[in-house]
């Protein structure tokens, strides 16, 4: 299956990724959030199943001061 990871906010151009995943396997994908004050907002969809959508959003807490709006 092919999973498409699309940044919805806090992203620069060209940061969309597609990951091919075999049944029973897993993979890791890393996103660098340093330039975004630790914030992330991602949508994961499956190209073979139009009903599959997951949204991952939040803030990475690292003990350093940050800004929220």
Secondary structure, 3 states (H helix, E strand, C coil): CEEEEEEEECCCCCCCEEEECCCCCCCCCCCCCHHHCCEEEEEEEECCEEEEEEEEEEECCCCCCCCCC
